[in-house]
Amino acid sequence: MNIRDAVSIRDDLNGRDDTIGAGSPEPAHPAQTARTARTARTAQRIHATPTQEFPLISTIPLTQVSTEDAAAWHAVVAASLGNDLPAEPRPTFEQVHAQLTVAGRGNRRLLWLAKAADGEVVGVAGLRLFTSAGQSHLAELELHVAPDRRRSGVGSHLLATVVKAARDEQRRSLVAAAPGDGPSGAFGAARGFRRVLALDHLLLDIADADAAEAGAEHPGYELTGWTGTVPDELAEAFAAAKNAMNDMPTGDMDYGSQSWTADRVRAMAEVLADRGDLLLTIAALAEGEIAGYTEIVIRAGETRRALQYDTVVVPAHRGHGLGLWVKAAMVRRLRAEQPGIVEIETDNAQDNTHMLAVNRRLGFRFHRSTHEYQLDLPTT
């Protein structure tokens, strides 16, 4: 089982190519009566202590990740993804090791290995605890079980451990992602998770992309770009533009909100650099403001696929084609600077019609789907 799909790698930026059209309001929290009923059902479904119900499986918390621990984690994740998403590239050991050992910003992680009686690592779980104001109620689950050990209690054992930790941390919402096809969604639904958002993953063949818009004239705007950390003279404007991501579609998820500052955007870029990833940004400027921007990340050791991070057009500048402009300019930049990268993967909420239309015009095609699930936790 894989919850958060292919990548918690995006954990230090918004990581969704999702905000260009008119924003939707932040969803209201469910009525208290509905939350109470759901959390009561959750308590019935996830109730046993691991040692009572799964005596042959031990859960080992990781406070310091050794090379051996990272290798075991990578082996489980690679096998899990190979089973659930066979057409997707598997993360390398170096990518997994960096994910486990490079500290994020605005969050902290708890990690566990599940070991069988013979000491073999048969499952892994991570709990990402958001610590920034606006999201301190939220936690995110990543859970993988080796394919040959599924349906033996390993996933339930790990999930019980993670849910207890989330409750101990006073979190009211636990979110997770699962492939649109496969058993992961049913596993979560049987344990109290509800589907709150549907995403489409799209792929763009860079060689065939229609990047003509990159050469279009947009009076009053100019393009700029950078690699890695935003230049100091643009840091404040970039943080202001990033705050426009707060109106991205989040369905019924208890997502909360993020507040970006110049220091925070610098820190997020530093995390990616520490992992060995390459961050590329193209922005549209308007009289000192950043009217819109797009970000691409190429993971350390990646030889084929780039990942789309944010694409944003701030509300005051929407309706001028800036989203298509910056994305087309990014395609041209990749062709010139990264000729070995042949495709871009992005994901969009299925109801984000504006961004989906932009991506289709560039040449993105449907690749697969992901569903976000949420477990409402009782709080005291």
Phi, psi and omega in degrees: 000139181234113174231113011269085166026225185282339194206107156278010179296339183272022192285355183245007169222170180302315170072028173220127181281076202221006185226104177218321183272195179300135184284151173261148180293154177299130184296142178288153176294149178301153177303146185301324181295320179294317178299317181299318179295318180295316182291330175294318178295322178300316181299328178287326185276326181241088191230331188279148171285147184305319184290333178289316191263337185228068188293341183266002180239131177246144179252124183249113176289141179256110176263331172227128186266115176275169176299322179296318178299315181296323179294319178294317178300313181299319181298318180292315182297315181298319179292319180297312180293324177298327179282316188273328183228068189297337181274354184268147174292139179276145176293148177279166176301318182297321178294316179294317180301317179295320179299321184281332190251341179268118184292140176277185176236140180074012177197163171221158187239142167249138186230146177220145167252139172258124181244139174282175183300332181273004178091355180291136175280118186245355179195159178220153177212143176230143176238114179264120183255113178287137184241352182283150175303137182098342179223014183288355175273353197250144173222155182231136184257137166236128184215128177227141174234136177304134185306323182281358178246010179285158182063028177237009178098354183296312181298318179295322179297311179296318181297318178300321178296315182293317181298319178299317180296319179297320178293320177299331180272007177062040176269140180261343182222132176241120183247154181204154177244146179218149177304145181298330175249145178120178189277350188298317180298319179293323176302312180292316181300324179291346182243022170100354177286145174238147180284129185239347182200140177244133182237143170256130172266134182237151176238142176239124171281112188298323181296327184263358184295146177270093183258019183300329182299339180300334181266005182288154176270134175229088184306134181092353181233152173219152180268145171218169179203162177206166177244131179077228186289140179300140175302147185304321184290347179249000189298314181295316180295323179293317177300318179298320179293322179298329179296342176293344177294346181292347176257016176293149179298127178234012178060227179261014181289142176276063192284327185078212182213160178240147177239119184258138174234169178301319180296322182290319180293326175295316182297321180295320178294325178296322178300312180299318178297320179296332178277353181087010181274155180253123181251123179243137181227138169239133182228151173258122182259146176216100177052051177088345176270155165264110184279335179188162180200164173221146182234141174234140174239133172248115185291153180305130178081359182288136182241359187222310193246133170260153180250130175284127170260227184294144156230123186224136162240124184291151189307320184293346184242013180283157179092006182246009178076020184289327180299312178296322182299308183291325180290321177295320178296325177294321177301314178298322180295317179298319179301321184280320189260334185228066186296340178284342179276121188249349181210157177238134173253135174225169171221145180226143168301139185296339179263009178271075189295327182295309182291324177300320179295319178299313182295321179293325178296325177289335181119006176298145178234154179298139182240308179193177180235157176226144175244134173268135180240155180223137174249122177276125185255143176290140178240154179240000000 
